[in-house]
Amino acid sequence: LNILLQNVYIYFCIAPAGVIVTLIYHSIIENTAKAHVIVAIILCCIFMVLFSFKANNVWFSDHHLIIQNPILFWVKHIYHYKNIICVNKETKGAGRNSSTGIRVYTSYYKSDFYSINIENSIYWKNLKTAFENNGISCSNIS
């Protein structure tokens, strides 16, 4: 169940992409207007961008914390452990528009929020343990 919840945003991108691929296939076979293909590509890009904001993965290397978006794979944020002051679990917004994630505070007086599906307490405990093993302090802020 945890794996399914973590990847639910990727599935929301695959379903519209299937519809869009079907549109492209039928417009190519029937030799209809090229506008269908252009509209389908634009819709696919819009869905990918909309659902990619909540899909981030956290990776730990020997000296770096890496936060990467699996849909927009070229979006990657790398932090050296020495530059991180603390990491907080936060919830932004309320109700259906709420977003749970982590905020990374760096020694450069900069903080960045990354939306990650950490509503499962076991996943957050594992993340917190990994942060503390690498010398980074953690706290919960809602």
N, C-alpha and C positions, 0 to 999 in steps of 0.2 A: 504494500500500500504506500509506503514511504517513497519508493522509487517512482510509482505512478504519479504521486502528487508533485514530485520534483520535476517530472517531465511533462506535466499537463500542458504547459504553455507551448512546448514543441508540437504536441499533437494538434493544438488549435491552429498552428501554422500549416500543418500537413493537410488537414481536411480542406481548407479553402484552396490550397495549392492543387489538390486533386481535381476540384471543380474547374479550376482555371486551366489545367492541362487538358481536361476533357473539352473545354471550349476551344482551345487552340487546335486540338486534333480534328474536331468537327469542322472548324472554319478552313483548315488546310484541305481536308478531303472534299468538301463541298465547293471549294474555290470561291468562298464568299469574301466579303470586304476584309482588307487587312486591318480595319479598325477593331475587329474582334480580338485579334492577336495583341494589338497595342493595349486595349482595355484590360485584357487578361493579365498581361505583364505588369501593368500599373497596379491592378488589384492585388496581385501576388506580393509586390513590393510593399504596398500599404499594410497588408496583414502581417508580413514579416516584421516590419518596423514597429507596429502596434504591440505585438505580443512579445517582442524581444526585450522590452524594457524590464520585465519581471523575471527574466531567465538569466541568471548568473551562476557560475560555478566558482567555488573557492578551492585553490590549489596551494599546497605548501611545498616549497623546495628547501634546499639546505639553508639558504640565506634570504629567500624572498617569499612574500605573500603575493599570489597571482589571482586576480579576479577576472574571469573570462566569460564572455557571452557565447553560448553554444550556437545560437542562430546567426548572429553577426560575429563570426569567428575571428575577424580581424580586430574587434574591439577587445583590448586586453589592458588591464591596469596592473602594474607591477610595483610593489612596495618592498623596500629593504627592511628587515626586521628592526634594525637600529633606528630607522626613521619613524617607526610607529610608536605613538605614545600609548594609545588604548583603542580597543574596539568595543562598540556598544551595539546591543540588539535594540532596534527601535521599530516603532509602528507609526507610520505617517498616515494621516487621514482618519476617516471614521466610516463605519458601515461597510458598504460594498466597495467603496473607493479606497479602502485602507490598503496599505502596502507594508509588509514586514520585511525587514532586511537588516543589514549591518552598516554602521557608520564607522569609518576608519579615520582616526585623528592622527595627524603626522606632526613631526617636530617643526615643520615649516608653518605652523598655525593654520593649517588647511584641513578641512574635513570633507569627505565624500561619502554619499549614501549610495549603497548598492542594494537593490531589491533582490532578495533571495527568499525562497520558500523555506523559512525556518520556523514555521508555526508548530511543527512537531518538536516536543521537548527533548526527545532522544537525539534528534539531529543537532539541536542547539547545544546539548551537553557534549556531544562529540566534537563539535566545532570549538566550544569553549575549552575543552581539554587540549585540543590541538594548538589553540592560541597560547594557552598557558605553558605548554611544553616548549614553545618557541620563545618564551619570555615576554609575551604580550598580555597586558591585563585586560579583563573583560567585565562587562556589567550589563544588566537588563534595564532598559528604559522603555516605557510604553507611552 
